Amino acid sequence: MALDYNIIGERLKKARTERGLTQEKLAEKMDVSIAFLSRIERGSSHISLKRLSQVCDILGITEGSILNGSSNNSETYLTSEFDELLKNVSSEKQKLIYKIAKVISED
C-alpha cells in the first residue's frame, strides 16, 4: 500500500493546530524551514520516517495516528474513520459496506 502524503500532511496539520502551534513554531522545533513544513502539510514534499518520528514526538502523537489515521489504543478506534467513510459514499455503497461487514462479523 502506497503512502498518501496529502493525507499524512493533513493529519500533521490538524495535530499541529489542535496543539495551538503555528507552522513557524513547529518548524523551529524541528529545525526545518517553514516552507518545508508547509510543503509537508500540503503533501507536496515527502516526510522521512526520521522526520515523522521527530514531529510526532514534538506533537505528542503516535506515528500510527498519522500514517493510518487512528490510534488503536481504544476499542472504538475506527468509529470516526467509518463515520467519515460512510458520509462520503452513496447510500447504495453504504448498504454494500453494511452487508459485507455483517457477513464478516457473523464468522
Contacts in CASP RR format, 6 or more apart in sequence:
PFRMAT RR
TARGET T0000
AUTHOR 0000-0000-0000
METHOD contacts of the structure
MODEL  1
MALDYNIIGERLKKARTERGLTQEKLAEKMDVSIAFLSRIERGSSHISLK
RLSQVCDILGITEGSILNGSSNNSETYLTSEFDELLKNVSSEKQKLIYKI
AKVISED
3 46 0 8 1.000
3 67 0 8 1.000
5 40 0 8 1.000
5 43 0 8 1.000
5 44 0 8 1.000
5 45 0 8 1.000
5 46 0 8 1.000
5 47 0 8 1.000
6 42 0 8 1.000
6 43 0 8 1.000
7 69 0 8 1.000
8 40 0 8 1.000
8 43 0 8 1.000
8 47 0 8 1.000
8 52 0 8 1.000
8 66 0 8 1.000
8 67 0 8 1.000
9 40 0 8 1.000
9 41 0 8 1.000
9 42 0 8 1.000
9 43 0 8 1.000
9 47 0 8 1.000
9 66 0 8 1.000
10 41 0 8 1.000
11 65 0 8 1.000
11 66 0 8 1.000
11 69 0 8 1.000
12 40 0 8 1.000
12 41 0 8 1.000
12 47 0 8 1.000
12 55 0 8 1.000
12 59 0 8 1.000
12 66 0 8 1.000
13 41 0 8 1.000
15 59 0 8 1.000
15 61 0 8 1.000
15 65 0 8 1.000
15 66 0 8 1.000
16 23 0 8 1.000
16 26 0 8 1.000
16 41 0 8 1.000
16 59 0 8 1.000
19 59 0 8 1.000
21 59 0 8 1.000
23 34 0 8 1.000
23 37 0 8 1.000
23 38 0 8 1.000
23 41 0 8 1.000
24 34 0 8 1.000
26 37 0 8 1.000
26 55 0 8 1.000
26 58 0 8 1.000
26 59 0 8 1.000
27 33 0 8 1.000
27 34 0 8 1.000
27 36 0 8 1.000
27 37 0 8 1.000
29 58 0 8 1.000
30 37 0 8 1.000
30 51 0 8 1.000
30 54 0 8 1.000
30 55 0 8 1.000
30 58 0 8 1.000
32 51 0 8 1.000
36 45 0 8 1.000
39 45 0 8 1.000
40 46 0 8 1.000
40 47 0 8 1.000
40 51 0 8 1.000
47 55 0 8 1.000
49 63 0 8 1.000
52 63 0 8 1.000
52 66 0 8 1.000
52 67 0 8 1.000
53 63 0 8 1.000
56 62 0 8 1.000
56 63 0 8 1.000
56 65 0 8 1.000
56 66 0 8 1.000
62 71 0 8 1.000
64 70 0 8 1.000
64 71 0 8 1.000
65 71 0 8 1.000
69 81 0 8 1.000
70 77 0 8 1.000
70 78 0 8 1.000
70 80 0 8 1.000
70 81 0 8 1.000
71 77 0 8 1.000
85 97 0 8 1.000
86 94 0 8 1.000
86 97 0 8 1.000
89 97 0 8 1.000
END
